[in-house]
Amino acid sequence: MSSELHTQNDTSAAKPPVDIDEGYWAALLEEGEFASGQSGGSGNGRDWAGGEPDDGTSFSASPSDYTSQRDWEIARTTYKNDEVIELVVRGYNQGGLLVTWNSLRGFVPASQLIDFPVDVDEYTRRSMLTRYVGKQLRLRIIELDPALDRLILSERAAQAAPGQRAEVLYTLKPGTIREGSVTNLCDFGAFVDLGGVEGLIHISELSWGRVGHPRDVLSSGQRVRVYIMSVDPEEGRIALSLKRLQPDPWESVEERYYVGQLVEGVITNVVDFGAFACIEEGLEGLIHISELAEGQFLHPRNVVQEGERVRARILNIDGPNRRLGLSLRKVEPIGNSDGRRP
């Protein structure tokens, strides 16, 4: 098959669009493009195709019952040849757009759309997705799995020259450092364009410290240096890290701190059994409830609040197990009779 552009000839695109059944893509949307939950969906043909319903039976059968093996072979060849296709948007859900290609249905995550805003409210997001319905998009396949009836496409990937994605994928090596541009920030991480192919920095790899949302660390369009953790050329998946470009603070914690030392920190989390305090980026210690204050109190929140700056004494250090014990009770002044510090 040549690498020329393929255009969909699907008259059903003129039929009224619908809001796609949320259940079908639930597993996918939980983790973004690279989720591994099995699709199966529920409801009838009206739930996903935007056209005439079928006989009303549920989509509980295996993918081979409602997709063409030949169409999957065409999709596989298209993916292997890194070809661009044009498909009409048939519907949407909260995570992106739904397209159909012959007998196959595919998903275009919002994070893979060109110039689609990240930080918008739910109403605005749905309103913007609605405007895509009926439009024809240039797309590239970034993931397919016939066994799970999963076909994931990207508008951004279609901007790269033919073969560019494959070339970049096979030149990336784990353990090396590359520079790229942040293309999208999601709850679960940040996507970085490395030159025609995107990698994911999971939220846990953004910083050695606690990260509430990727936008707290990065911004869309920002140029960043990233550490290549792993590359899967066959699946087109690249795992990236930002924090591994910096030393792990736990590796030298016992050299820089000692038991009995007084330190300052910020309360990051308050739980039933105590509170966590950050004494430097990536280094949090636990103040057990028994070490919060003298006297009795109903809950650790009666003593400390998140964001509060405190002085604490180090009780124990365990670098290999990433544990640091702190105490407020052993810091003068101890506190007043109701358990609160003055």
N, C-alpha and C positions, 0 to 999 in steps of 0.2 A: 504494500500500500504506500502511495506517495505521501509526502509530508504536506500536501496542500490542505487548504482550509476546507472543512466539511460543514455544510449548512443543513440544518434541519428542515424538512419539508413536512410539516405537521399541521394539518388544517384544524385539528382539535384545539389548537392554541386560541382560537377565536371564541371558544365556549367560555361562559362566565367563570372567573376564578373564585376560589374559596380559600378560607383560612385553614391551613392544613392541620390535621389531627395531631395534637402535641405528643401523644403517646408513642407514635412510630419512631420519632427521633430522640426520645427522652434520654436513652443511654448515651447517644452521641453527644448531645448538648451538655451533659453533665461535665464532660472533660474537654469539650471542643472537638477539633478535627480528628484527633488521634484516639478517641474513645474506642473501647473494644466491646461494648455491650451489644448483645445480639438484637437485631431489628426484627420486627415481626408485625408490630402495629395492631390496630384494631379498627373496626368500622368497615364500611364498604368502599367501593371505588370513588364515591363522592368525597371521601375524606382526604384523598391525596391527589387525584388526577384533575379535579376541576371540571370534569366532563360528565358524561352519562354514567350512572351507577351500574354495577354489574348485577348479578342476581340477588345481591343482598348478603351473601355469605361473608364471613369474617376472613381477613387475611391471616389466617393461622396456619396455612399450609406452607410447605417448604418453598424456597425461592424458585425452584425449578418448575413448580406448578403454575407460575404466573409470569415468568420471564423466558425469553428465548435464548437457548444456548448459543445460537449463531450471533445474537446481538452482544452477548458477553464476549465472544471471541473477537468481534469487531472492536469492542471497547478495549480489550486487552492489547490488541495490535496497535490501536490508537495511542494507548498509554505508553507502550514500548517504543513507538516511533516519536513520542513527544510531540504529537500533532495538536493543533488548535481546532476546536469545533465551535459551531455556533448553535446555541439552543435557546428556545423561547421559555421564559419564566412562566410557570403554570400556577404557582401559589407561593405561600410563605408561612413560616411560623416564627416563634420568638427568637430563634437562633439563626435564621437565614432564609434562603430561597429554594424552592423545589422546581426542578426542570425534568422534562421527559425526553428520552432519546430512543426512538423506536419503541420497543416494549419495556425499556428500562426507565427507572426513575432515579434521579440523582439529586444531590444536595449541595448547595453552594453556601457554606457558612458565611455569616455577615463579616467575619474577620478576613475573608478572602475576597471581598468586594473592594474595588478601587474607590478611594476617597470616601469610605463610609465612616461616619463619626463613631467614636467609642463612648464618650461620656455624654449620653443623652438619656432622657427619661424614657420610660417604657412606652408612653403614648407616642412620643416623637419617633422612637425607633420603629414601632409598628407602622406608623404613618409613612415613613421613608421606605420601608420594605414593600408596602402596598404599591408604591409607585413603580416598582420594578415589574410587577405582574403584566404580562403581555409584551414586554420588551425582549429583544434578542441580545444575548451576551456572547462575547468571545471568551471561551473557557478552555482550560487544560485539566485533564484528569490528574489528581494528586494522590488518590487512593482508590482502589477497587478491590472488592472481595465478593465474588459471586455467591459463595457459600452463605454469606450473611446478607446478600442482596444489598450491598453497600457500594455506592458510587459517589465519590466526593470530588467536586470540581472547584477550580479557582479562577476568578477573573484576573487577579494579580499575576498569577503564574503565566497567564497567556501573553503577558507583555514581553516575556523573555524570548530571545531568538531561538529557532529550532535547534535542539541539541544542547543548548546552553545549560539547562538544568542538569542533564546527565553528566556533562563535563564537570560542572561544579561539584556535584555529588561524589564523583569518583576521585576528585582531587583533594577533598577534605579528609583530614586524618585526625583520629582521636588523639588528644593530648597537645594539639597545636592551638594557636591563637589566631583568630581572624577578626576583621573589622566589618561591621555591617550597620544597617539602619533599622531602627525600631519601626515596625509597620503597624502593630496593633497591640493593645494592652487589654487583657481579659482577666477575669477573676482568678484564673488558674495560672497565669503567667504572661510572658511577653513574646511576641514573634519578631524575629530579626531577619531581614533580607540580606543574604550573603552574596548576592549577585545572580539573581534569577531563581534562587531556591531559598526557602525559609526554614529557619530552625526555631525551636521552642526553648525558651528559658523558663522552666517551671518555677513557680513562685518560691519554692523551697531552695532554688539555686540563685536567687537574686541577691541575697545577703546572708552573712553569718548570723545576723540579728533577726528579730521578728519583723515581718513585713505584713501590713494590713492589706494592702492592694499594690499591684505592680506600679501603678501611677505614683506611688509614694517614692519610688526609686528611679523610674524612667519616664520619659515623655515621648509621644509619637513623633517620629522623624529624627529623633536623636541618634547621632553616630556613636557607636559603642564598640569596645573591644570585648570579645567573648572567647571563652575557653570551649573547645570542642570536646564534649564528653563521649559521644558515640554517634556513628553514622550508619544508616541502613540504606544503601543505594537502591535496593530492590523495592523497598516500601517508601522510599523518599522521605525518611524521617531523620531528623538531626536533633540531638539533645545538646543544649548549650548551657553554660554556666557563667555567671558574672562573679559570684563570690569566690570561685576557685582561682581568680586572679589575685586574691588577697590571702595573706597567711591565715590559717585557722587559729583563732585566739585561744582555743582550748589546748592546743599543742604546747603552748609555752606558759599556761596559766600558773603552774606551780613554780616557775622561775620568776614571775613578776609579782606574785602575791604570796602572803603567808598567813597561817592561822593566827588569829588574834588581831590582825590588822583592821583598822577602821577605814571604811571606804564610803564613797557617796554613790548613789544610784537613783534610778527613776523606777517607780512601780509600774510594771507593764501589764500585769494580770493579777486579779484577785479571785481566789477560788475558795471552796469550803475548807480546805485543809491548810490554807495559808496564802502567801502572796509571792509573786516573782518580781525581782528587782534587777534591772540592767545596770551593770557597773561600767561597761564599755560595749561598743557595738559587737554583737555576737556572743556576749558573755553575760548570762543571766544566772542569778542564784535564787534559791528557794528560802524564803523566810517561813519556817513552819509555824502553824498557829500557836504552838507553845512558846515560840520565840518572838511573837509580835509585841506583847505588852504584859505587864503585871496585872493582876486582878482578872475579873471575869468580863466577857463581852459576848454578845450574841453571834457575831459573824466577823471575819477579818475585815469586812468593809466598815465596821464600826471603828476600826483603828487606822486603816490606810485606804487611799483611793488611787485608782489608776491615774498616772501622770504626776503623782506627788513625788517630790524629791526627798530622799531620806538619807540618813547616815546609818550605817550598819557595821557590825563586827563579823569578820569571817570566822566561822566555826570549824569548817572542814573543806578540803579541796580534793577533788578526785578528777584529774584531767582526763585519763583514759575513758572514764564513764561519763564525762561531761556533766559533772555534778559539783555544785558549790553551795555550801550551807551558810546562811546568814542569820544574824540575830539583831533585832531592834531592842529587845529587852535588856541586853547586856551593854547598851550604849547609854551613857548619862546625858541628860537626865532621863531616868527610867520612864516617868510619866505620872499622871495623876490617878486618883482613886478609881475613876470610871473606865480606865483602860486606855484613854486617849493620851497621846503625848502633848505637852504644852505647846 
